[in-house]
Amino acid sequence: MAGLENRRARHDYEILETYEAGLVLRGTEVKSIRSGQVDFTGAFARFEDGELFIEGLYIAPYEKGSYTNHDPRRLRKLLLHKSELQKLRSRVEQKGLTLVPLKIYFNERGLAKMLIGLGRGKKAFQKKDDDKRRAVQRELESW
């Protein structure tokens, strides 16, 4: 399941659960994703009229596109089962939980998928502790 990962997400958030969602895209967006031109900075998912949308995800305009090119920061709909949507909505309404994109990839049938995580924001000291723990782990593995 190779794809484009949001490496900052696991640094900034404690991921409690992950969900695989379908992604509604336009043609030139698919080509830009395949060429790796995606920026997750500031992206998050939010509910609007009972549906889930990804906001702030930057997909660069396709370089060989013409007037059919897409808006790079438009709202994109995420597709989940109704029961999953209801569960996520109730969890997000709890204090401090948010939905962050973790990864974009294409499944074996060629459909665009997004791995989203239900996460709680980390405090600065938690991030430092994680960095220290990773550094010690790397040093132990090098021995």
Secondary structure as UniProt FT lines:
FT   STRAND          3..5
FT   HELIX           7..12
FT   STRAND          13..23
FT   HELIX           27..34
FT   TURN            35..36
FT   STRAND          38..39
FT   TURN            41..42
FT   STRAND          44..48
FT   TURN            49..50
FT   STRAND          51..55
FT   STRAND          58..59
FT   TURN            63..64
FT   TURN            67..68
FT   TURN            72..73
FT   STRAND          76..79
FT   HELIX           82..92
FT   TURN            95..96
FT   STRAND          97..106
FT   TURN            108..109
FT   STRAND          112..121
FT   HELIX           124..142
//
